[in-house]
Amino acid sequence: MRSTPIQELETITGLEPLEDRRDTKMLVQAAKFKRLPNHPMRNRLAQPTKGRLRTGHNRLNDQVYTKLRIGQTDQCPCQTGSQTTTHLLQECPMHEELRHRIWTDETPVSRKLHGSLVDLRRTASFVQEAGVSI
């Protein structure tokens, strides 16, 4: 006895293709994770941000221009220096108000990147609220 190929079954039954169903399910789940503040997967959504900032393998202008030779310059949009992790987290005048709201005291960049869970959550929150693509 031969089985019917999946594509033929989808055509006969009028079902959405398997890949499309998987994609839809994944998008629905991701949206759910983002809405629920205590969902365990919510923390995982912020992890790439912290790892990229720690290693320097990110999409900030300094990395993209210096390593990948993409773009016109390594300058931050504020035009006061290269857009590096340190510049973003410590020096950029465009994010001065946000930085003081999230970190009320002077916090070294090492603590922002390698500190406690609270420090790391603040860093992820800062990057998200700043709207910077990491």
N, C-alpha and C positions, 0 to 999 in steps of 0.2 A: 504494500500500500504506500503511495506517495503522498507527501504532505503538500499543501498549497503554499507557495511563497508568500511572505508577509505582504509584499507590495500588492500582490493580486488580491489578497484578503482585504486590504485597505480599500482597494478600488471597488470590490464587490459590495462590501458593507458600508462604504461611504465614510469610513473612519478617517480622522486626521492622521497623516503619516507619523510613525513612531518617534522620529527625531523631533518633530514639531511638538508632540505631546510632552516629551521629556523637557524640551526647552521651556514650554509654558509652565510646567510643574515647577521647574527650578526658579523661574522668575517669580512665581506666586510665593514660593517658600522664602526667597530672599526678601521680598517685600514684607512678609510676615515677621522675619527676624529683625528687620529694621524698625518695625512698629512696636515690638515688645521689649521694653527696657530691661527686663530680667531674663530674657531668653538666653540660654547658654551659647548659642551661635553668634550672638551680637558681639561678643568679645573677639571672636575670630575675624569679623569683618574689619576690625581696626588693626589687627596684627601686621598685615603687610606694610602699613604706614610706618610703624615703629621699626621694623626690620630694614626698610629702605632708608630711613633716616640714619639709623645706626651704621649701616655699611657704606653709605654714600652712593649706592646704586639706586638712583631715583630719577625723577623727571624734572628736577630743578635745572635752571638754565646753565649753571656751572657744569654739572655732570653731562648734560645733553650736548653742550657746545664743546667742552674740552675732550670728552671721551668719544662721542659719536659724530662730532663735526656737523651737527645739525643746528640751524639757526644762525643769526647774525652776530650774536654776542653772548657772553656769559653774565651780563649785567642783570641785576634785579630790576623789575619795573620802577622801583623807587630811584634808580640811578645813583645810589650811594655806594655800591660795591657789587661784587659777584654774588649771585644768588646761590649761596651754599647753605647747608643745614644750620651752621652756626649763625650766619647772617639772618636767616629766616626766624630762628628761635630766639635770638638775642638782640639783634641790632636793627632790623628793618623798621624804618619809621612808619611805613604804611600799616604795620600791625602793632604799633606801640600801645594803643588803648586796649586792644584785645589781650595783649601780653600781660598788661598790668591787671586786667580783670581776672585772668586765669591764674597767674602767679602773683600773689600780692607782695611777696618779698623778692629780693634778688636771688634767683635760682641759677646755679651753674648749668651749662649745657650738658655736662656729664650726668647730672641728676635728672634732667629732663629726658635723657635717652636711656639711662641705665638705672634709674632710681626705683623706688617702690612702685607697687601697683597703682597707687594713687597718682604718683608723678607721671607714670606712663599713660594713664587715662587722661590726665590733663594735657599731655602732649598731643595725643590723638584728637582730643576735643579742639585744641588750638588749631591744628592743621585743618580739621574739618570746617571749623567756623571761619578760618581765614580764606577758605575756598581755593587753596593751593593744590594743584595736582601733583601728587607724589608718585 
